[in-house]
């Protein structure tokens, strides 16, 4: 979900969302959604050396020759754990066996809800019968996966600083290092829980007890979850820097600094790791592959259109996670490029003019993506041809007044999950929708009761959602 933040270069340009796309409440959405209202056309010069992939006037459309065509999807498989926001280090789980009844089994609150100051941003993760979440104050909470009951809670925020007195009218802002938000959690192969925080630190804690193992300060906030693989913790900071740490003791490793970007969606995404290759997306629109062992460059690609026509299109960010699937990398940018790239060579295989803040979902012959306008798009993994498009925000049946309200406060939809032949996505309007994965037809709609845009996960027969009200929702 979107949030505004002031840029040094432009007071009205910067948008802030959680990576796996953060959630905000309805009242919050109406005040801080940068995608609402009317954009005034304005030519904007690009910065730096970027390779344009797609002309700005192109539009994604379904291929008429593929209408009604079948494609392969692997059989659904129940997941016993979900250690990273995308399920595994490649950020790629094909097809889950969960949520067959598509009904809410239970809902449990776990802490501070989102609002003007606090934001629930972290996707849940799971291992060993526990679900790990982070509330609006960035407390880390372990919950029982079967019942939602709290097992432990950990506050890792720094202590508050002193109040400063004096200044104009005897008042100065209170120095409070506990004011912050964002971050995420991941369970490593070693069974430890790793935390990245908007309070400028990375930490390891015991997943069973919540006891602190180690903690390392960072110079800038981290608004997304870490990726843990092969003894390393990988995180992307809001300063467009990829940082690494040793899982054993938190010792800092190599770093990679991407291009500086004055305007961004401050939701640095979680990297994807396959073998000795780590792939990360940055606010500059750069998709970069590096050697996981030492940070050596392998290749880079700029997911950026040929020109930008308004202030919001100046934001080139890749807010969603890159996905590694069967030798390809799939990523989508806010600048309007959805691309497939060969993992080994970095060669672009195909690209489409899709503007999104979500993570693609690859399975079998296709890859699904949900764009900023609320369109769910099913694409051939091989050549980028579009099988079907389902517009979840279709306004044809709305009144003129309703259309005006929708234009001012658009509904955003989450990264999807493929479960039992249905593609499921959730929204800032508090709905979960299940689409037929082969046709895009709506099959079921479920009222969640609160805004939710953090991507769903699945463990066992249950799909789990985290709402902006800091509720964990179990769907079976």
N, C-alpha and C positions, 0 to 999 in steps of 0.2 A: 504494500500500500504506500501511497506517496506522502511525503512530508516536505515542507519547504525549509530551506536554510539559506542564509544570506551569503553571497559570494563576495570576495574582496573586489572582483572585477565588475560584477553586476548584481544589484540588490534584489533582482527579481527572477534570477535565472536558475538557481540551484534547486534540484529536487532531491529528496531523501527517502529511500525505501529500504526495507530489509532484504536481504538476499535471497534468500530463498524466497522472497518478496514479503516485507513486513506487513503487519495488520494494524489498522487503526479503527477506532469506533466510529459510528455513523456521524456523531457530532464533530469528531475530529476530522473525519474525511472531508466534510463540507467546508472546513476552514483551511485545510492545508493541502488538498489535492491539487498538484500543479497542472494536472491534465484537464481540469474543469475550465469553463469559460471559453472565450474566443481568443485564438492566437492571431495577432496582427502580423501579416506577412512582412518580412524584413530580411533583406539579404544579409548574410553573415559570412565573413571570410573565414576559411579554415586555417588552422594553425599547424605548423610542423609539416613533415613530409609523410603523407598518407596516400595509399593507393586506393582509388575509388573503385568499388566493385560494381555498384548498381547506380544507374541514372535515377534521379529523384522522382521522375514522373512515371515510373513503372508501378504496376499494381499486381498483387497476387490474385490469381483466378484458378478455379478448378479446371482441369483438363477434360474437355467434353468426351474425348475418346476413352477416358477411364471411368466414366459414369457407370456405376453398377458393377465395376470390375472387382474381382476378388483379389486378396493378397494374403500372404502367410503371416500368421501370428503364432508364436510358440505357445504351448499349453501353459496354463497358470500353475504356479508353484508356490506353496506356502513358505513364508520366510520365518525362520526361527529367531532372527535378530535384524536390527536396522541400525548399524553402528555409526553411520554418517548421514547427513541430511539427504544425500542421494542414494543411500543404502549401502554403498561400498566405495572403495577408493576411486573407481572409475566413474562414480556418480551415475551408475547405470544398473537398474534392475528391470528385467524385461517385462514380466507379467506375473502378478501376484494372485494368490488364491485367498481372497479375504472379502469381507463385507457383502456376502451373497444376498442377504436379506435387505440390505441397504436401509437399516433402521437403527436409531440411536439406542444403544444398550445402556449407557450411563454417561453422566457428565459430572466432573469433579473440578472444583476450583483449586488453584495451587498457589495463589499469591496476588501481588499487585497487578491490577489491570492496566491497560493502556489508556492514555489520555494526552493532555497537552504537554506534560513534562515527561511522563513515563511511556515507554513503548515496548510491547511484546513483539520480539523480532526473531527468536530462535526456533527453528524447526525441532520437533522432538526427535530423540534417538532412543534406541532400545537394545538391551542385552541382558541375559540372565534373569528374565522375568521382571525387569524393571524398565520404566519409561523415564527418561531424563528430560527435563524441561527447564526453561529460564523465564522468570516472571518480569514484570515491567520495571522492577528495581534491580534487575540482573542477578537476583538470588537464584542459585542452582538448586533444583528440587528433584529428588528421586521418588517416583510413585510406583505402586504395585500395578503391574500390567493388567491383572485380572480385575481389580476393583477400583483402581485410582487412588487408593489410600496412600497418604504420605509416609515414606520410609525415613527420609532425612531431608534437611534443608541446610544450605550453606551460603552465608553472606561473605563474599570475597572482596567487597568494595573497600577502598581505602578509608581510613578514619577521616572525619570532617576536619577541615582546617579552621583557624581562628576567625572570629568576626572582626572586620576592620572598621574602626570608628573614625569619624572626622569627615572632611571634604565638604562639598556644597550642602548646605542645610544640615550639616552634621551627619550625613548619611553616605555610605559607600557600600557597594555590593558586598554581601557576605561571601567570604572565600569558603567554598564547600566542595572539596574534591569528591564528595559522594554524589554530586549531580552529574549524571551521565546516563547512557542507556545503550542497549544493543550488545551484540556478541552472539556466541553460539557454543554448542557442545558437540563432542564426538567421543565415541568409545574406541580406544585403540585395540590392536590385536593382543596387547598385553593385559587387557581387561581393565585398564585405568581409564578414567574419564578426563578428557582434556577440554579446557575452557578458554575461549578467546573473548575478550571483553572490550566494550566501549569505554571502560574505565582505565584503558591503557595497560593491559597486562595479558599474559598467557600463563595458564597454570595447569598443573596436573593434580587431580584429587583421587582418592580411593573410591571406586565406583560403588562399593558395598557400604561404606561408612560415611563418606563425605570428608574424610580427613585430608588435609592438605599435604601433598607430596613436595611440590616445588612451585615457585612462581617467578616469572620474569617480566619486568616492566617493558613497555614499548613506548616509543616517542609519540605515537599518534593512536587514536582509537581504532578498534577493530569491530566492525559491525556485522560480522558473519562468522560462521562456524569454521573450526580448523579441519584440515584433512590430515589423517594420521596414517602413515604407511612406512614400512621398512625402517623403523627406528627414528623417524623424523615427524615433526609436526610442521605443517605448512599453513600459513595464514597470510591473508592480503589485508593490509591496513588501508585506512581512508586516505593515506598519503600516496596511494598507488605503488606500494612497495610489497613485494613478496618476501616474507620472513620465514626462516626455518629454525627449528630448535630440536635438540636431541631429546627423545622421549625419556631416556634414562634419568637425566639430571637437569634438563632444561637449558643446557649450554647452547648459546646462540651459534648458528651455523652460517651458511652463505645467505646472501640477500640479492634481490634483483629489483632495480628501480625502473619502473616504466615511465613513459612520458608524463610530465606534469600536466594537469588539466584543471583550469580555473572553474569549470562548471561540470558537475557530476551528479549522479544519483549515488548518494553516499551509502552504498550497500555493497562493499567489496565482496565478490562472490568467492565461494570455496573452490580451490583448485581441484583438478582431477589428476589421478596418478595411475599410470599403467606401466608395469615393469620399472625401468629406470628413466621414465619420461614423466614430467609433471607439466600440465597445461593449465594456464591461468588466464583469466580475462580481466581487463583493467578499464578504468574510467576513460582512458584515451581511445577506447575502441580497439586496442591491441589485443590480439589473441596470440599468446606466446607459449612455445614449447621449450623446455629447458631440461638439461640433464639433472635428474633428481639428486644424484650423488654430489655434484659440485656447482650446479647452477649455470653451466656452460650453455650458450644459446644453441638451439637446434633449428628453429625457424620461427617466424612471426608473420602474422597476417592482420591487416587493418579492416575491421568490419565497419566500413563507413561508406555512406552514399556519396555521389558526386558533388552534391551541393546541399545546403541547408536553407530553408526558406522562412523559418521563424525561430524565436528564441529557444523554445523547447527542443527543436531539432538540432540545436547546437550541442546538446548533451549526447556524447558518443558512447556512453557507458555500456558495458556488458554486465548487467546486474545479476543475471541468472548464472548458474554453474555451467561450465563447459562439460559436455558428456562424451566419454570415450566408449565407443561401441563397435566391435568387430573391425578394428583397424582404422576407424574414422573418428573425427572430432566434430561434434555438432554444437554450435553456439549461435546465439542471437543477440543483437544489440539494440539499444534504444535509438540508434541512428538509422535503423531501418534495413539491417542486413541479417538474414538467417542463412548460415553457410555450413557446408560439409567440407571438411579438410582432411586429407590423408595424414594420419598420425605420424608415419615414418618420414615422409618427404616434405610435408607442409604444403603440398600442392592443393589448390582449391578444386574441389570436384564439382560443386554447383552452388548457387546462391539464389535467394529469393528476397523480394522487397517486403520484409516483415519487420515491423517495429514492435518490440516486446521487452518486458521486464521480468520474464519468467525463464524457466529452464526447460529445454526440449526433453521429450521422452521417446527413446528409441526402442523398438521391439520388432523382431522379425524383418519383414520387408519394408517397414515404414518408420517414420519418425513423426511424432505429434508435437505441435507447439500451440500455445495460447497467446494471441497478440494483445496489444494494449487496448484495442477497440473491443475486445471480447469475442473475437473470432477464434474458434478452435479449428486448426488446419491439419489435415492428414496428408503427409508428403511421402513420395517414393524415396526410400533411402538410397537407392541406386542412382537416380538421375534428377531428383528434385521436382518431378511432376506431381501435381496436386490431385489427390483422389477426391477429397471432399472438403468443404468448408461449412461449419455450423456457426452462425452468428448468435451468440447468447444474449447480445444486447440489441436485438432487432426492435426497432421502435415503430414499425409500421402500424401496429394496433393501438399505439398510445395517442392520447389527445394532444392538442397543440401545447397545452399547459404542461402536460407530463413530459413531452419531448424537450421543452425548454428547461425543465427541472433536471432531466437526465443529462442534457448537454452541459449544464453547470456542475453537476455532481455525477460524473460517469461511474458506472460499476466496473470494478476491476476483478479479474479472475486469476486463479492461482496456477502454478505449475501443476500439470495433471498427474494422475496415477492410473495405470492400466490394471484393472482388477476383474477377473472372470469375464473377459470379453467386453467390458465396459470401460470407457474412459471417464474418470471422475475428476471434476474440478470444483473448487469452492470459491465463494465470492465475498466482496466487501459488503454485499447486501445480506449476508447471513444465509446463503443458500448453498447446497451441494447438488450438483447435477450429474447424472450418469447418462452418458451417450453410448449408443451402439458403436463400438470401435471400428466396425467394417463400413458403416453407412453414415455415421454422424447423427443419426436420429436420436431425439431425446427419449429416454426410457423411463427415468425416474427423477423426481426432484424432492429434496429433503430440506426442511427448515431447520437450521442449526440454532437460531435464536440469538446470534451475535455475529458481528463481522468476523470473517476469517479469511486470510489470504496466504498464510503460511502453508507450504506444500504438505499434503497428507503423507503419512507413512503407513506401512502395513506389517504387522507381526502376528503370526498364527492366523486365526480366522477374523482378525479385527483390523479395521482401518482406524487410525488415530488422527485427530485434528486438534490444533491449538487455536483458540479464539483470542480476540483482542481483549476479552473480559478475563483472560488468564484462566480459562477453563480447558481441561483436557476432555475431549469428546471421543467416546468409543462407538464405532459403527460396525454392526455385525449383520 
